């Protein structure tokens, strides 16, 4: 059985009509480009198009797209599976990773921008329309409505999956679709629930936990308020794990400061307060709200979609000795019969990191930190043929930055654009730029994939005698 370990990621290949073919090794892609048999169709992700081969003249076996959804990021992995005979003569399924993509969402940024917009509107309403009656809360929403921050997760995963289906012959889609149990056991609500507050209330529980003393300074015998460790303005919740007792002076001094900053001089008290904290439920709630809309969206790609529990992904990753990451979890999604020799034998050494950046702001004015209009934004986004986010190649003939540079451009109306390079930002005239790829609302980079503990061999997880 082949045990390839870690290797290079594959290159997307298109036929001369634009249909996806089987991905090839980078060395093969360089050979085809060098001989003039192929041209570059896209730079990121790098894709070539053959000039002398049609889809009917090619043998296409098909690949699988495996997806590990997440709240902050999502892993996508293209794999192929083949039946091979191992050294013991048994036939097993060999899974190889071809292309790995890590998609980074911007749901938190969208949520913050919408909260900021709501604050601006609330201030304008209270200042300009003080005596207007409140608007009736009678707006209806369609059944499949999701908040914009959650809809963004579904749309971006679907967009990347559709893009991979255009560049590779995807025959099946496997997605992890396990749910999270976020029932409020910490509040003791619900029939038969035995949570933290079962048989008591929040104030009595906190007085018993902190011995009726301020958790920040330790003073007793004074009036104590219920304090949020992580302020609600910074995303903190009202769960009992995020509540402590604080005296009035400490409560006022802390305000909206992070507890790590407020108690920087008292590491012992800080460690005790952070020890009671629990994992926030925002990520689990986001995953529960988007798992079925994501399955429904992926079904529109006209490929069979299979859902798998998260426990199976964890067992496969542990049995193969793989490190924890979104892309390696995506590689482990799906059924593997380890008793009959099924194994993951290869994955790419580099991961394509795709970060959702958006396409700019729709606001007509730029506000200051108080929400007042500061300046009017230009209606024109394209200057001298370039838009912010385009991938360009700059050839600087003279000056400090002489040479050839490739990166994302930030346009200016006067034509002296800003170019992002590995050595920092430089100013380049639009006359020295050449467009490589239009901006698509995503930023691209790469990172190394964590190596497996034992390359090519599954890890023996059986307990050993002492």
C-alpha positions in Angstrom: 0.0 0.0 0.0 1.3 3.5 -0.9 2.3 5.6 2.1 3.1 8.9 0.5 3.0 11.0 3.7 3.1 14.8 3.1 3.6 16.2 -0.4 2.8 19.0 -2.8 -0.7 20.1 -3.4 -2.2 19.4 -6.8 -2.8 22.0 -9.6 -6.2 22.4 -11.2 -6.4 21.5 -14.8 -9.1 22.5 -17.4 -9.7 21.1 -20.8 -9.6 23.3 -23.8 -13.4 23.8 -23.6 -13.0 24.8 -19.9 -14.3 21.5 -18.3 -12.4 20.3 -15.2 -10.0 17.4 -15.5 -8.1 15.5 -12.8 -5.6 17.8 -10.9 -2.0 17.2 -11.7 1.4 17.5 -9.9 3.1 20.9 -9.9 6.0 19.5 -11.9 3.6 18.2 -14.6 2.0 21.7 -14.7 5.4 23.3 -15.2 6.1 20.9 -18.0 2.9 21.6 -19.8 3.4 25.3 -19.5 7.0 25.1 -20.6 6.1 23.2 -23.8 3.3 25.6 -24.6 0.6 23.0 -24.3 -1.2 24.9 -21.5 -1.9 28.5 -20.5 -2.6 30.0 -17.1 -6.4 30.3 -16.5 -6.3 31.6 -13.0 -3.5 32.6 -10.6 -5.2 32.0 -7.2 -6.0 29.1 -6.9 -3.5 28.4 -9.6 -5.3 26.8 -12.6 -4.1 25.9 -16.1 -6.0 25.2 -19.2 -4.9 22.7 -21.8 -4.7 23.8 -25.4 -4.7 20.4 -27.1 -6.9 18.1 -25.1 -10.7 18.0 -24.8 -12.8 16.4 -22.1 -13.7 13.4 -24.4 -10.0 12.6 -24.9 -9.3 12.5 -21.1 -9.9 9.9 -18.4 -11.6 11.5 -15.4 -12.1 9.4 -12.3 -13.7 12.1 -10.2 -12.8 13.4 -6.7 -14.6 14.0 -3.5 -15.1 17.3 -1.7 -15.0 17.1 2.1 -16.1 20.0 4.2 -15.6 20.6 7.9 -17.8 23.7 8.8 -16.8 26.0 11.6 -17.9 29.2 13.2 -14.7 31.2 12.6 -13.3 29.1 9.7 -14.2 26.1 7.5 -11.9 23.5 6.0 -12.4 22.1 2.5 -10.4 19.2 1.1 -10.4 17.6 -2.3 -9.6 13.9 -2.0 -9.5 10.8 -4.2 -10.0 7.2 -3.0 -8.7 4.0 -4.6 -8.8 0.3 -3.7 -5.4 -1.1 -3.1 -3.9 -4.2 -1.7 -1.7 -3.8 1.4 1.3 -5.9 2.5 -1.0 -8.4 4.2 -2.9 -9.1 1.1 -6.1 -7.3 2.2 -7.9 -4.8 0.1 -8.4 -1.5 1.6 -9.5 2.0 0.6 -6.7 4.5 0.3 -7.6 8.2 0.7 -5.2 10.9 -0.6 -5.6 14.6 0.0 -5.1 16.6 -3.2 -6.0 20.3 -2.4 -6.7 21.8 1.0 -8.4 25.1 1.5 -9.1 27.0 4.8 -11.9 29.5 4.5 -11.8 32.3 7.2 -15.2 33.9 7.8 -15.9 37.5 8.7 -19.2 36.9 10.6 -17.9 38.7 13.7 -17.0 41.7 11.6 -20.4 41.8 10.0 -22.1 41.6 13.4 -19.9 44.4 14.8 -20.7 46.6 11.8 -24.4 46.0 12.1 -24.3 46.9 15.8 -22.4 50.0 15.0 -24.9 51.0 12.3 -27.7 50.4 14.8 -26.0 52.6 17.3 -25.7 55.4 14.7 -29.4 55.1 13.7 -30.4 55.0 17.4 -28.5 58.2 18.1 -30.0 60.0 15.0 -33.5 58.9 15.9 -33.2 60.1 19.5 -31.7 63.4 18.5 -33.8 64.3 15.5 -37.1 62.4 16.1 -37.3 62.5 19.9 -41.1 62.6 20.1 -41.9 60.2 17.2 -43.8 57.1 18.3 -41.8 53.8 18.3 -41.9 51.9 15.1 -44.2 48.9 15.2 -42.4 45.6 15.5 -44.6 43.8 12.9 -42.0 43.1 10.2 -42.2 39.6 8.9 -39.3 37.4 7.7 -39.3 34.5 5.4 -39.0 31.0 6.9 -35.4 30.5 5.8 -34.2 33.9 7.1 -30.8 34.0 8.8 -29.0 36.9 10.4 -26.5 38.5 8.0 -23.5 37.2 10.0 -24.8 33.6 9.7 -26.0 33.9 6.1 -22.5 35.0 5.3 -21.1 31.7 6.6 -23.5 29.7 4.4 -23.0 31.8 1.3 -19.1 31.8 1.5 -18.9 28.0 2.0 -21.3 27.5 -0.9 -19.3 29.9 -3.0 -16.0 28.1 -2.4 -17.6 24.7 -2.9 -19.1 25.9 -6.2 -15.7 27.3 -7.3 -13.9 24.0 -6.5 -16.6 22.1 -8.5 -15.8 24.4 -11.5 -12.0 23.6 -11.3 -12.1 19.9 -10.3 -14.3 17.0 -11.3 -16.1 16.7 -8.0 -18.4 13.6 -7.9 -19.5 13.6 -4.3 -19.7 16.1 -1.4 -19.2 14.9 2.2 -19.9 17.4 4.9 -19.7 17.1 8.7 -23.2 18.0 10.0 -23.2 17.1 13.6 -25.2 19.3 16.0 -24.3 20.9 19.4 -26.3 20.4 22.6 -26.6 24.0 23.9 -29.4 23.4 26.3 -29.1 25.7 29.2 -27.9 23.3 31.8 -25.9 26.1 33.6 -29.2 27.8 34.5 -31.0 24.7 35.7 -34.0 25.4 33.5 -36.2 22.8 31.8 -37.9 19.7 33.2 -35.5 17.5 35.1 -32.5 19.6 34.5 -29.8 19.7 37.2 -27.8 22.7 36.4 -25.6 25.1 38.4 -28.6 27.2 39.6 -30.9 24.3 40.4 -32.8 25.1 43.6 -31.4 28.6 44.0 -31.0 32.0 42.2 -28.1 33.8 40.7 -27.4 36.2 43.6 -27.5 33.5 46.3 -25.3 31.3 44.2 -22.7 34.0 43.7 -22.7 35.0 47.4 -22.1 31.4 48.3 -19.3 30.9 45.6 -17.4 34.1 46.5 -18.1 34.1 50.3 -20.0 37.4 50.0 -16.7 39.2 49.1 -15.7 41.3 46.1 -14.0 39.0 43.6 -11.7 41.8 42.5 -10.4 43.3 45.8 -11.7 40.8 48.4 -13.5 43.4 50.5 -16.5 42.2 52.7 -19.4 43.8 54.5 -20.2 46.3 51.7 -22.8 46.5 49.0 -21.9 44.0 46.2 -23.1 44.2 42.6 -23.4 41.5 40.0 -20.6 42.1 37.5 -20.0 40.7 34.0 -16.4 39.4 33.7 -16.5 39.8 30.0 -18.6 43.0 29.4 -21.7 42.7 27.4 -20.4 45.5 25.1 -17.5 43.1 24.2 -19.7 40.1 23.5 -20.1 38.8 27.0 -23.3 36.9 28.0 -25.3 36.7 31.2 -24.5 33.1 31.9 -23.7 32.3 35.5 -20.1 31.4 34.4 -19.6 35.1 33.3 -20.9 36.6 36.5 -19.0 37.5 39.7 -19.6 39.8 42.7 -17.9 43.2 42.7 -18.0 46.2 45.1 -19.3 49.5 43.7 -15.8 51.1 43.4 -14.4 48.1 41.5 -17.5 47.9 39.4 -17.0 51.5 38.3 -13.3 51.3 37.8 -13.5 48.2 35.6 -16.3 49.5 33.4 -15.9 47.8 30.0 -12.2 47.0 30.5 -11.2 43.3 29.8 -10.6 41.5 33.0 -7.1 40.7 31.9 -6.2 44.4 31.8 -8.1 45.3 35.0 -6.4 42.5 37.1 -3.0 42.6 35.4 -1.4 43.4 38.8 -3.3 40.5 40.6 -2.5 37.3 38.6 -3.9 35.0 41.4 -7.3 36.6 41.4 -7.3 36.7 37.6 -6.6 33.0 37.4 -9.3 32.2 39.9 -11.9 34.3 37.9 -10.9 32.9 34.6 -11.0 29.3 35.9 -14.8 29.5 36.4 -15.3 30.7 32.8 -16.9 28.3 30.4 -16.8 28.2 26.6 -19.2 30.7 25.1 -22.2 29.4 23.3 -22.1 31.8 20.4 -20.1 29.4 18.1 -22.2 26.4 19.0 -25.4 28.3 18.3 -24.1 29.6 15.0 -23.2 26.0 13.9 -26.7 24.7 14.9 -28.4 27.5 13.0 -26.4 27.0 9.8 -25.9 23.3 9.4 -29.2 22.6 7.6 -29.1 25.7 5.4 -25.6 24.7 4.4 -26.8 21.2 3.4 -29.6 22.7 1.5 -27.3 25.1 -0.3 -24.8 22.4 -1.2 -27.5 20.3 -2.7 -28.0 22.9 -5.4 -24.6 21.9 -6.9 -26.2 18.8 -8.4 -23.8 16.5 -6.6 -24.8 13.9 -4.0 -24.3 15.3 -0.5 -23.6 13.1 2.4 -23.7 14.2 6.1 -21.4 12.6 8.7 -21.3 13.1 12.5 -18.4 15.0 14.1 -17.5 12.0 16.3 -16.6 9.9 13.3 -14.3 12.7 12.0 -12.5 12.8 15.4 -12.1 9.0 15.4 -10.6 9.0 11.9 -8.2 11.8 12.7 -7.1 10.2 15.9 -6.6 6.8 14.3 -4.5 8.3 11.5 -2.4 10.4 14.0 -3.3 13.7 12.4 -3.0 17.0 14.1 -6.1 19.2 14.9 -6.9 21.7 12.1 -9.9 22.5 10.0 -8.3 21.1 6.8 -7.2 17.9 8.4 -10.7 17.5 9.9 -12.1 17.9 6.5 -9.8 15.3 5.2 -11.1 12.9 7.9 -14.8 13.5 7.1 -16.5 10.3 5.9 -16.4 6.6 6.6 -13.1 4.7 7.0 -13.0 1.0 8.0 -9.8 0.9 9.8 -10.1 -2.8 10.6 -10.1 -3.7 6.9 -7.1 -1.5 6.1 -8.7 1.8 5.1 -6.3 4.7 5.7 -5.4 8.2 4.9 -1.9 8.1 3.4 -1.3 11.6 2.0 -2.2 15.2 2.5 -0.7 18.5 1.0 2.0 20.2 2.9 0.7 23.7 2.2 -2.8 25.0 2.8 -4.5 27.8 0.7 -5.9 30.2 3.2 -8.9 32.1 1.8 -10.0 35.1 4.0 -13.4 36.7 3.3 -12.7 40.5 3.0 -15.8 41.8 1.4 -16.1 44.2 -1.5 -16.0 47.5 0.3 -18.6 49.5 2.2 -22.0 50.7 0.9 -22.0 53.7 3.2 -22.2 57.1 1.5 -20.3 58.9 4.2 -17.5 58.0 6.6 -18.5 58.7 10.2 -16.3 59.6 13.2 -16.2 57.6 16.4 -19.3 59.3 17.6 -21.4 58.5 14.5 -21.3 62.0 12.9 -20.6 62.2 9.2 -16.9 63.2 8.7 -16.5 63.1 4.9 -18.4 61.9 1.8 -17.2 58.8 0.1 -16.6 58.8 -3.7 -19.2 57.0 -5.7 -16.6 55.7 -8.2 -14.7 52.6 -7.1 -12.7 52.0 -10.3 -9.8 54.3 -11.1 -7.6 53.9 -14.2 -9.0 50.4 -14.8 -8.3 49.0 -11.3 -10.5 48.3 -8.3 -9.3 47.8 -4.7 -8.6 44.1 -4.2 -7.3 43.3 -7.8 -4.3 41.1 -8.1 -1.7 43.0 -10.1 1.9 42.8 -11.1 4.0 46.0 -10.8 7.2 46.7 -12.7 8.9 49.6 -11.0 11.7 50.9 -13.3 13.5 53.3 -10.9 13.5 54.4 -7.3 13.7 52.6 -3.9 11.3 49.9 -5.0 12.9 49.0 -8.3 11.9 45.5 -9.4 8.8 43.4 -10.1 6.2 43.0 -7.4 2.9 41.1 -7.2 0.1 41.7 -4.7 -3.3 43.3 -4.0 -3.8 46.9 -5.0 -5.6 49.7 -3.1 -6.7 52.3 -5.7 -6.6 56.1 -5.4 -8.3 58.6 -7.5 -5.0 60.4 -8.4 -3.6 57.2 -10.0 -0.8 56.6 -7.4 -2.1 53.3 -6.1 -0.9 51.4 -3.0 0.3 47.9 -3.5 0.5 45.3 -0.7 3.8 43.2 -0.9 5.5 40.8 1.4 7.9 43.7 2.4 5.1 46.1 3.1 3.0 48.6 1.2 4.5 50.6 -1.7 3.1 53.4 -3.9 3.0 52.5 -7.6 1.7 54.5 -10.6 -1.1 52.9 -12.5 1.1 53.0 -15.6 3.4 50.4 -14.1 0.7 47.9 -13.2 -0.6 44.9 -15.1 -3.8 43.2 -14.1 -3.5 39.5 -13.3 -6.8 38.7 -11.6 -9.9 40.7 -10.6 -10.7 41.0 -7.0 -13.4 38.6 -5.8 -13.9 39.6 -2.2 -11.3 37.2 -0.8 -7.7 37.5 0.3 -5.3 34.6 -0.4 -2.3 33.4 1.5 -0.7 30.0 2.4 0.4 28.3 5.6 2.1 25.0 6.3 0.0 22.1 7.3 0.8 20.5 10.7 2.6 17.2 10.2 1.2 13.9 11.3 2.8 12.2 14.3 3.8 9.1 12.4 4.0 9.7 8.6 2.3 7.0 6.6 1.3 4.9 9.6 -1.8 5.0 11.8 -1.1 5.7 15.5 -1.7 2.8 17.8 -4.1 4.2 20.4 -4.3 0.9 22.5 -3.3 1.3 26.2 0.1 0.0 27.1 0.9 -1.8 30.4 3.1 0.0 33.0 
